[in-house]
């Protein structure tokens, strides 16, 4: 059994985990429990940290929890050989970082009496930042430990040993070091690309020889194809613009030279998503569709209606085109636009209420409402709304 500390928009992380591992349950507003024997953290775009549950108990507050945490950890590590690097992160408690640090100092003192040396990572907040956990390699070896403490409902406390943190260094390299980028067409974050691939529910390939093929019909600069290849899938991309096709090929060639990945099978060519006939077979579709023009402020109602109508036409034409080319049951995750209006409410595409007429059913997410699957910043006008679909 595992817990996951989720990212800035936790509903997306919960949906990603649900699609990969089945039902998940909320522990706090930023963490879920996963009923699985194992998880693969570095394929998860929406999970900041993950940990294996080792103890559960009740405690009214962190002071009471601290005593039980120290007792459990000292018992488990009293005979440890070598030096321990230890960090503690508390979630769901109203607690001063100094009190979290004090728990670490108690553990350090007691283990010293048993002959075990501990280097304690200082807390500037009640929970260690993801960057701190990552740079200290916490959870990646037996002697680099992060204790994750979560307070749930009814004074239930979950204690987990970290299995690692999100590799922000690798994300930055994949995002910033690619030779071809284009801010005008938008830059899909690699972690969102990972989430979208995972939301198709496609299991990781067992070998490169049998790697299922993921199609991105709006491939842009190739971020989704890049992440698919790193996961071991075969990648297939098309784009209306020859420039984007060229950018994608150059970026994937760079990836082939700079990263290790099992599948080197990718195909990229020009194609209009509203009329292209793609090569088969296609195991899944993951793409960011046409999002329309960018806005720095919520548009006037008449302008919003015009842009919304145009996007709806392009995306429905795409859905009508691709539907007969997919085998029944084929999963899709499509990012479509949703706009913040002048009343600070999001306006959605009309097609979302008519997906059955285009040959698709929307996959229901248990852990959250499907309409909450949107990726955006607080100041952003155009959000990416994720549609998780299945071909009828």
C-alpha positions in Angstrom: 0.0 0.0 0.0 1.3 3.4 -1.0 0.5 7.1 -0.6 1.1 9.8 -3.1 1.7 13.5 -2.5 0.0 15.2 -5.4 1.0 18.3 -7.4 -0.4 21.8 -7.8 -3.7 20.5 -9.2 -4.3 17.3 -7.2 -7.4 16.1 -9.1 -5.2 15.5 -12.1 -2.7 13.5 -10.1 -5.5 11.4 -8.5 -7.1 10.7 -11.9 -3.7 9.6 -13.3 -3.2 7.2 -10.5 -6.7 5.9 -10.7 -6.3 5.1 -14.4 -3.0 3.3 -13.8 -3.6 1.5 -10.5 -7.4 1.4 -10.0 -9.4 3.0 -7.2 -7.6 5.6 -5.0 -8.8 7.1 -1.8 -8.2 10.6 -0.5 -6.2 10.9 2.7 -5.8 14.7 2.7 -6.6 17.3 0.2 -3.2 16.8 -1.3 -2.6 13.1 -0.9 -4.2 9.8 -1.8 -3.8 6.1 -0.8 -3.0 3.7 -3.6 -3.9 0.0 -3.2 -1.0 -1.4 -5.2 2.0 -3.6 -4.5 4.3 -1.3 -6.4 4.3 2.1 -8.2 6.6 3.6 -10.8 7.1 7.1 -9.5 9.2 8.5 -12.4 6.4 7.9 -14.9 3.9 9.9 -12.8 3.6 13.5 -13.9 1.1 14.4 -11.2 2.8 12.9 -8.1 5.5 15.0 -6.3 6.4 12.2 -3.8 5.3 8.7 -3.0 5.9 6.5 0.0 5.2 2.9 1.1 3.0 2.8 4.2 4.8 1.2 7.1 2.7 2.2 10.2 -0.8 3.6 10.9 -2.0 4.9 14.3 -4.3 7.5 15.9 -3.1 10.8 17.3 -4.9 14.0 18.2 -2.2 16.3 17.1 1.4 16.3 15.9 2.8 16.3 19.4 1.2 13.0 20.1 2.0 11.7 16.7 5.7 12.7 17.2 6.1 10.3 20.1 4.7 7.4 18.0 6.8 8.3 15.0 10.0 8.4 17.0 9.1 5.1 18.8 8.4 3.3 15.5 11.4 4.6 13.6 13.9 3.9 16.4 12.5 0.4 16.7 12.9 -0.2 13.0 16.4 1.2 12.6 18.1 0.6 15.9 20.4 -2.0 14.3 21.0 -0.2 11.1 24.6 -0.3 9.8 25.9 2.9 8.3 25.0 6.5 8.4 21.4 7.6 7.8 20.3 10.8 6.1 16.8 11.6 7.4 14.1 14.1 6.5 10.6 14.4 7.9 7.6 15.8 6.1 4.2 16.4 7.8 1.0 16.9 5.8 -2.5 17.6 7.2 -1.2 18.9 10.6 -1.2 22.4 12.0 2.4 22.2 13.1 5.4 24.5 13.3 8.4 23.4 11.3 10.5 23.5 14.5 8.3 20.9 16.0 8.8 18.6 13.0 12.5 19.2 13.3 12.3 18.4 17.0 10.9 15.0 16.2 14.0 14.4 14.0 16.3 15.5 16.8 14.6 13.0 19.2 15.1 10.2 16.6 18.7 11.2 16.1 19.5 11.3 19.8 17.9 7.9 20.5 19.6 6.2 17.5 22.9 7.7 18.6 22.5 5.7 21.9 22.2 2.6 19.7 25.3 3.5 17.8 23.5 4.6 14.7 24.6 8.0 13.1 22.0 10.3 11.6 22.3 13.4 9.5 19.1 15.4 9.8 17.8 17.6 7.0 16.5 20.8 8.4 12.8 21.8 8.0 12.1 25.3 6.7 8.4 24.2 6.4 6.4 21.4 7.9 7.1 19.3 4.7 10.3 19.2 2.8 10.1 20.8 -0.6 10.2 18.4 -3.6 13.5 19.9 -4.7 15.0 19.2 -1.3 13.9 15.6 -1.3 15.1 15.2 -4.9 18.5 16.8 -4.4 19.2 14.8 -1.3 18.1 11.6 -3.1 15.7 10.7 -0.3 13.9 7.4 -0.8 16.4 6.2 -3.4 18.5 4.1 -1.1 18.2 2.3 2.3 20.2 5.0 4.1 18.5 8.1 2.6 15.2 8.2 4.2 12.2 10.6 4.2 9.4 9.9 6.7 6.1 11.1 5.2 3.5 11.7 7.9 -0.1 12.3 6.9 -3.0 13.2 9.2 -6.3 11.9 7.8 -9.9 12.1 9.2 -10.8 10.9 12.6 -7.3 11.4 14.0 -5.9 8.7 11.8 -2.2 9.1 11.0 -0.4 7.3 8.2 3.4 6.9 8.3 5.2 6.1 5.0 8.8 5.7 3.9 9.5 7.7 0.7 10.3 5.9 -2.5 11.5 9.1 -4.1 10.5 12.5 -5.3 9.7 13.9 -8.7 12.9 14.3 -10.8 12.7 18.0 -11.4 16.2 18.0 -12.9 15.3 15.5 -15.6 12.1 17.5 -16.4 14.0 20.7 -16.8 16.6 19.1 -19.1 13.9 17.5 -21.3 11.9 20.7 -21.5 14.7 23.4 -21.8 17.4 21.5 -23.7 15.4 20.4 -26.6 16.9 22.0 -29.8 13.5 23.1 -31.2 10.9 25.0 -29.1 8.1 27.3 -30.2 6.4 29.5 -27.6 3.8 30.7 -30.1 2.2 27.2 -30.4 2.4 26.7 -26.7 4.8 24.5 -24.8 3.2 21.4 -23.3 5.0 20.6 -20.0 6.6 17.1 -20.0 4.8 16.2 -16.7 1.4 17.0 -18.3 2.4 14.9 -21.3 3.2 12.1 -18.9 -0.2 12.5 -17.2 -2.0 12.4 -20.5 -0.3 9.2 -21.7 -1.0 7.6 -18.3 -4.7 8.7 -18.4 -5.2 6.5 -21.4 -4.6 3.6 -19.0 -2.2 1.9 -21.3 0.2 -0.4 -19.4 3.9 -0.1 -19.9 5.3 -2.3 -22.7 7.0 -5.5 -21.6 9.5 -5.2 -24.4 10.5 -2.8 -27.2 9.5 -5.5 -29.8 5.9 -5.4 -28.6 5.7 -1.7 -27.8 2.1 -0.4 -28.5 1.9 2.7 -30.6 0.7 6.0 -29.2 -0.6 8.5 -31.8 -0.5 12.3 -31.4 -2.4 13.9 -34.3 -1.4 17.5 -33.2 2.2 16.7 -32.3 3.6 20.3 -32.3 7.2 20.1 -31.1 6.8 16.4 -30.1 6.6 16.6 -26.3 4.0 13.8 -26.0 5.9 11.6 -28.4 9.1 12.3 -26.4 7.5 11.1 -23.2 5.9 8.1 -24.9 9.3 6.9 -26.1 10.8 7.4 -22.7 8.1 5.1 -21.3 8.9 2.5 -23.9 6.0 3.0 -26.3 6.2 3.4 -30.0 5.4 7.0 -31.1 3.5 8.3 -34.1 2.9 11.9 -34.7 1.4 14.2 -37.3 0.9 17.9 -37.6 -0.6 20.3 -40.1 2.5 22.4 -40.3 5.6 21.1 -42.0 7.6 23.3 -39.6 6.3 21.4 -36.6 7.0 18.1 -38.2 10.6 19.2 -38.7 10.8 20.4 -35.1 9.5 17.1 -33.8 11.9 15.0 -35.8 14.9 17.1 -34.7 13.7 16.9 -31.0 13.2 13.1 -31.1 16.6 12.7 -32.8 18.1 14.8 -30.0 16.3 12.6 -27.5 17.7 9.5 -29.1 21.2 10.9 -28.7 20.9 12.2 -25.1 18.6 9.7 -23.3 18.4 6.0 -22.8 15.1 4.5 -23.8 14.1 1.1 -25.0 11.8 2.0 -27.9 13.4 4.0 -30.7 10.4 3.4 -33.0 8.8 6.7 -34.1 7.1 7.9 -37.2 6.3 11.6 -37.9 4.8 13.1 -41.0 2.6 16.0 -42.1 -1.1 15.6 -41.8 -4.3 17.6 -41.2 -6.1 16.0 -38.2 -9.4 16.8 -39.8 -8.8 14.5 -42.8 -5.6 12.4 -42.3 -5.7 8.6 -42.6 -3.2 7.3 -40.1 -1.2 4.1 -40.2 -2.6 1.3 -38.0 -2.5 -0.2 -35.5 -3.0 2.6 -33.0 -3.1 1.5 -29.3 -4.0 4.8 -27.8 -4.3 8.5 -28.7 -2.8 11.3 -26.5 -2.8 14.9 -27.8 -3.2 18.5 -27.2 -5.8 19.6 -29.8 -6.2 23.1 -31.2 -6.5 25.6 -28.3 -7.3 28.7 -30.4 -5.7 32.0 -29.9 -4.1 33.0 -26.6 -5.6 35.6 -24.4 -3.9 37.8 -21.7 -7.3 38.7 -20.3 -10.8 37.2 -20.4 -12.3 38.1 -23.9 -15.5 39.9 -24.6 -18.5 37.5 -24.9 -18.8 37.9 -28.6 -15.1 37.2 -29.1 -15.2 34.2 -26.9 -18.2 32.8 -28.8 -16.3 33.2 -32.0 -13.2 31.4 -30.8 -15.2 28.7 -29.0 -17.2 28.0 -32.2 -14.0 27.8 -34.3 -12.2 25.4 -31.9 -15.4 23.3 -31.5 -15.6 22.9 -35.3 -11.9 21.8 -35.7 -12.0 19.3 -32.8 -15.4 17.8 -33.8 -14.1 17.4 -37.4 -11.0 15.6 -35.9 -13.1 13.3 -33.8 -15.4 12.4 -36.8 -12.3 11.7 -38.9 -10.4 9.5 -36.4 -13.4 7.6 -34.9 -13.7 5.1 -37.8 -9.9 4.6 -37.9 -9.8 3.3 -34.3 -10.6 -0.2 -33.0 -13.5 -0.3 -30.5 -12.2 0.2 -26.9 -9.2 2.3 -28.0 -8.4 4.8 -25.2 -7.8 8.5 -25.8 -6.7 11.5 -23.7 -7.3 14.8 -25.4 -6.5 18.3 -24.1 -9.1 20.7 -25.4 -9.6 24.4 -24.5 -11.7 25.9 -21.8 -11.9 29.6 -21.3 -12.1 31.8 -18.2 -14.8 34.4 -19.0 -15.3 37.9 -17.6 -17.3 36.4 -14.7 -14.3 34.3 -13.7 -16.1 31.1 -14.7 -14.7 28.5 -17.2 -16.6 28.1 -20.4 -16.4 24.6 -22.0 -16.7 23.3 -25.6 -20.2 22.3 -26.7 -18.8 19.0 -28.0 -18.2 17.7 -24.5 -22.0 17.1 -24.1 -22.2 15.3 -27.5 -19.2 12.9 -27.4 -21.5 9.8 -28.0 -22.6 11.2 -31.4 -19.0 11.2 -32.5 -18.4 7.6 -31.6 -16.8 8.0 -28.1 -17.8 7.5 -24.5 -16.2 9.6 -21.7 -14.5 7.5 -19.0 -15.8 8.4 -15.6 -13.2 9.2 -12.9 -14.3 8.2 -9.4 -11.8 10.2 -7.4 -13.0 13.6 -8.8 -15.5 15.1 -11.2 -14.4 14.9 -14.9 -15.0 18.7 -15.3 -12.3 19.3 -12.7 -9.6 17.7 -14.9 -8.2 21.0 -16.1 -4.6 22.2 -16.2 -4.0 25.9 -15.8 -2.3 28.6 -13.8 -4.3 31.0 -11.6 -3.7 33.9 -14.0 -4.3 31.8 -17.2 -7.3 32.5 -19.4 -7.2 29.4 -21.6 -7.0 26.2 -19.7 -6.4 22.7 -21.0 -9.3 20.5 -20.2 -8.5 16.8 -20.3 -11.0 14.5 -21.9 -10.5 10.8 -21.1 -12.4 8.8 -23.8 -12.9 5.4 -25.2 -13.8 4.5 -28.8 -17.3 2.9 -28.8 
